[in-house]
Amino acid sequence: MSSSGDDLFTRDDPIFENKELLEINHLPAEGRIVGRDDEISELANAVNPAIFGQSPSNLLIYGKTGTGKSLCAKYISERAVRVAGDEDVTSAFAYVDCAQDNTETQAVQTIAHSLNEPAITDVRIPDKGLSTSTYYKRLWTVLDSQYDVVLVILDEVDKLDDDDILMQLSRAGEAGKLESCKIGVIGISNKIKYKDRLDERVKSSLCEREFVFPPYDANQLRNIMQARSDAFKDGVLEHSVIPRAAALAAREHGDARKAIDILRYAGEIAQSKGSETVREEFVVQARERAETDRFRELIRGSTPHSRYVLQALAVLSLNTADEDGFRTTKIYDVYEEICRQESSEPLSLRRVRDLLKEHAFLDILEQTRRSGGSAEGSYTEHQLLEDPDVVRTVLVETDEP
C-alpha cells in the first residue's frame, strides 16, 4: 500500500463499487436487459437463419433515443455469433456508428477493418487512402475468406450521406459480389419517417422486417436502474432515489440513457458534497446537470451564428409557451435582434434556414412542414426538442468571454 501521503486523490471511493455499469456504452450481461423481452425475441427470430449459415432477414429498427435499440441489436448479434459457433458456422458482427462514420467510404472501411483477420486473409485495410470501390473489393475478400455469415449493424443509419452502402450490402449476394458469405443488415434510426426518404430499391431489400421500440415507462426505467444498482456500494442508495429518477425520466422522455445518466450524476454529486449516501434531492440536481452536459456536448464547436439561431428559438419558446412551433421568419426576426445586441452582422434568411436544418439533423429541434392554404402556401415550423431553459443557460455560458 502506498504511503506517499498525497491527499489530493481519493483512494477509496465511498459511493461507487463499479461505475462502469452506469456508462452509456456498457453492454449489460445476460439478465440485465430489462423491459425488452418481446423485442429481443422478435429480433432473434429475424436473425435466426444466421446460426445455420443461411441469410438472415435485413432489419430496420425505429424508436426514440434511449429505447434500447442499439443495446438489443448488439446483444442479439453477440448471441447469434456464439450459437452459430456451436453449429460450426463461422460468423461475426460489425458495428458502425453512422453519426461518426457518415460517408460511404468511412462506413465500408470501418466494417472491413473490424472484421478482417490479416493473418487469415492477407488483406490490409488502411484507415484512409483507398478508393471506395477498393474498400468494397477488400471487404468482399475478407467476408468470403473468413465467414459463412456476417451481421452488420448500422446505428443512426439516417446520418449517412446517402443510401449507397445500404444498396451494396443488402444486394451483395444477388449482385455476385460474394460467393459464399451471407450478410444481414440491421439499420437503426431514431427517426420514424426515415424509411420514407429511402430509394425504392433500397427500401425493398433493407426493410424485410421492421421493428418499433416504444419509450420505456416508469416501471421499466425503475427496473433498468435497479438492475445496475450494484454500480454503487451497499447501502449507499437511499430507497427513494431510483423511483424518483424513474418518474422524472418517464415523464419527460422515457429515455433509459438519460435515466442512467441521472443516476450516475446523482452519485457524483454525493461524492462532491462528501455525503455518505445518494439522496433524493441529488436526483433533481443530477437531472439538470445531465441535460445541461448533454446539450453542451451537442453544440460543442458550433459557430456563434449557429448559437444565435438556437438562442432565438429558445427565447420564443420561453416567451410563447402556448405555441408548439415557430416559423422561420419569426425566428429570423429574433435572431436579427440578437445579432444587433452582439454587434454582429446577421446572416441571410437562406443561411439561417440551413442552420436550422443542421440543428434538426442533430435532433436539437424538430421541423414540420405546414400548409397555410392558398393564401400563404406551405411553410416550415421549428420546435425545440431541448428544454429551453437549458438551451438558454448553456448558450449564455458558451458566449461569455
C-alpha positions, -999 to 999 in steps of 0.1 A, spaced: 0 0 0 13 34 -9 23 58 19 31 88 -3 9 110 19 -6 127 -12 -42 135 -2 -52 152 -35 -67 119 -48 -93 97 -31 -80 61 -29 -113 46 -16 -145 56 -34 -172 58 -8 -201 58 -33 -193 37 -64 -185 0 -64 -184 -5 -102 -191 28 -120 -187 11 -154 -222 -3 -151 -235 33 -154 -216 41 -186 -238 46 -217 -217 23 -239 -216 -5 -214 -233 -37 -228 -251 -54 -199 -246 -91 -192 -274 -115 -198 -303 -109 -175 -296 -72 -172 -315 -61 -203 -349 -51 -188 -382 -44 -205 -374 -56 -240 -382 -93 -238 -407 -92 -267 -384 -71 -289 -354 -94 -282 -375 -125 -291 -387 -109 -324 -351 -98 -334 -338 -133 -326 -365 -148 -348 -354 -125 -377 -317 -133 -375 -322 -170 -366 -312 -183 -401 -277 -169 -394 -269 -196 -369 -272 -222 -397 -251 -202 -421 -282 -190 -440 -292 -154 -450 -308 -136 -420 -335 -110 -427 -325 -74 -431 -339 -53 -403 -349 -17 -397 -353 -7 -360 -370 26 -352 -375 43 -319 -366 74 -299 -331 78 -283 -326 56 -253 -352 30 -260 -327 1 -262 -324 -3 -299 -286 -5 -301 -284 -25 -269 -307 -52 -282 -292 -53 -317 -257 -58 -302 -270 -83 -277 -288 -104 -303 -258 -102 -327 -234 -114 -300 -257 -143 -291 -262 -153 -327 -225 -154 -333 -220 -176 -302 -248 -200 -311 -236 -202 -347 -202 -213 -334 -219 -242 -317 -233 -252 -351 -198 -250 -367 -209 -218 -386 -182 -191 -387 -198 -158 -381 -192 -123 -367 -209 -89 -365 -196 -54 -373 -209 -22 -356 -209 12 -374 -218 45 -356 -230 63 -387 -231 96 -368 -193 93 -368 -187 73 -400 -213 91 -421 -198 87 -456 -199 55 -476 -161 52 -476 -158 56 -439 -185 31 -431 -171 4 -455 -136 9 -441 -149 5 -405 -168 -27 -414 -138 -42 -433 -113 -32 -406 -134 -46 -377 -140 -80 -395 -105 -85 -410 -80 -110 -397 -49 -102 -418 -32 -134 -408 -60 -153 -425 -69 -131 -454 -35 -114 -462 -56 -83 -468 -47 -48 -454 -74 -23 -446 -57 11 -441 -76 39 -423 -76 60 -454 -60 63 -488 -81 38 -508 -110 45 -532 -145 34 -521 -146 7 -547 -112 -7 -535 -125 -8 -499 -155 -28 -511 -134 -53 -530 -113 -59 -499 -144 -62 -478 -158 -89 -501 -125 -107 -500 -124 -105 -462 -160 -119 -459 -156 -148 -483 -122 -157 -469 -133 -159 -433 -171 -161 -427 -202 -181 -435 -224 -153 -423 -220 -117 -410 -243 -92 -394 -237 -55 -400 -253 -30 -375 -256 5 -389 -265 26 -359 -281 60 -366 -283 50 -402 -302 82 -411 -270 101 -405 -254 85 -436 -247 109 -465 -266 87 -490 -281 52 -493 -253 36 -515 -239 14 -488 -273 0 -480 -277 -10 -516 -243 -26 -518 -246 -46 -485 -282 -57 -489 -277 -68 -525 -241 -81 -524 -252 -118 -527 -276 -114 -557 -251 -90 -574 -224 -117 -573 -201 -97 -551 -200 -125 -526 -196 -162 -534 -203 -179 -501 -207 -154 -472 -242 -142 -464 -249 -107 -450 -277 -95 -427 -280 -57 -423 -295 -42 -391 -303 -5 -396 -312 16 -365 -328 50 -367 -343 75 -342 -365 88 -370 -397 70 -377 -400 87 -411 -365 76 -422 -378 49 -445 -399 74 -465 -368 90 -480 -351 58 -490 -346 48 -526 -374 23 -535 -349 -4 -544 -331 0 -510 -364 0 -492 -375 -33 -508 -342 -50 -498 -334 -34 -465 -369 -33 -449 -377 -70 -449 -385 -68 -412 -393 -36 -393 -395 -31 -355 -406 -1 -334 -392 3 -299 -415 24 -277 -402 46 -249 -398 30 -215 -424 36 -188 -416 44 -152 -417 7 -141 -393 -4 -168 -370 25 -161 -370 16 -124 -362 -20 -132 -334 -9 -156 -318 13 -129 -323 -14 -102 -305 -39 -125 -275 -16 -124 -277 -5 -88 -247 -27 -79 -227 1 -95 -230 16 -60 -217 3 -27 -242 -15 -5 -265 8 15 -254 40 -4 -286 45 -25 -315 58 -5 -347 39 -13 -364 69 -29 -336 77 -54 -344 52 -81 -382 56 -81 -377 94 -83 -352 92 -111 -375 68 -130 -405 90 -125 -386 121 -138 -373 103 -168 -406 86 -177 -425 119 -175 -400 137 -197 -388 113 -223 -388 75 -214 -351 75 -223 -330 49 -204 -297 65 -213 -308 98 -197 -322 79 -167 -289 61 -162 -270 94 -166 -292 109 -139 -283 81 -115 -246 84 -123 -246 122 -118 -265 118 -85 -237 96 -73 -211 121 -84 -230 149 -66 -230 128 -34 -192 124 -39 -186 161 -44 -207 170 -13 -189 144 9 -223 127 15 -223 91 27 -255 84 8 -271 93 -25 -302 112 -16 -334 120 -34 -326 158 -35 -295 150 -56 -317 134 -83 -332 168 -93 -298 184 -94 -285 155 -114 -313 158 -140 -304 194 -146 -267 186 -149 -274 157 -172 -295 178 -196 -270 207 -195 -240 185 -201 -257 166 -230 -267 198 -247 -233 214 -242 -218 183 -259 -242 187 -288 -233 223 -296 -196 220 -289 -177 235 -318 -207 253 -332 -203 288 -347 -216 319 -330 -244 324 -355 -254 287 -351 -258 295 -314 -277 328 -321 -303 309 -341 -308 284 -313 -310 313 -288 -337 329 -309 -358 297 -309 -352 293 -271 -364 329 -265 -395 323 -285 -402 290 -267 -398 306 -233 -419 337 -241 -447 319 -260 -451 287 -241 -486 280 -256 -471 277 -291 -457 243 -303 -436 256 -332 -424 288 -348 -420 298 -384 -386 305 -399 -393 342 -405 -404 347 -368 -371 330 -356 -352 352 -381 -367 384 -366 -355 374 -331 -321 362 -345 -316 397 -361 -322 413 -327 -297 390 -310 -271 399 -337 -277 436 -330 -271 430 -293 -239 411 -301 -228 437 -326 -226 411 -353 -238 413 -389 -267 389 -394 -266 361 -420 -291 358 -448 -325 342 -442 -314 313 -465 -283 306 -444 -304 307 -412 -327 281 -428 -296 259 -434 -285 263 -397 -320 253 -386 -317 222 -408 -284 214 -392 -299 216 -357 -328 194 -368 -302 168 -380 -288 168 -345 -323 163 -330 -320 196 -312 -352 208 -329 -379 192 -350 -391 206 -383 -427 203 -395 -440 213 -429 -473 231 -427 -498 243 -452 -512 278 -449 -538 273 -476 -540 291 -509 -533 325 -493 -500 316 -476 -488 284 -493 -466 259 -473 -441 269 -446 -418 252 -420 -423 253 -383 -395 246 -359 -400 232 -324 -372 230 -298 -368 194 -285 -344 205 -257 -355 223 -225 -354 260 -235 -341 269 -200 -312 245 -205 -306 259 -240 -305 295 -229 -283 287 -199 -257 268 -219 -257 294 -248 -252 323 -225 -224 304 -207 -208 295 -241 -209 331 -254 -193 346 -223 -157 358 -229 
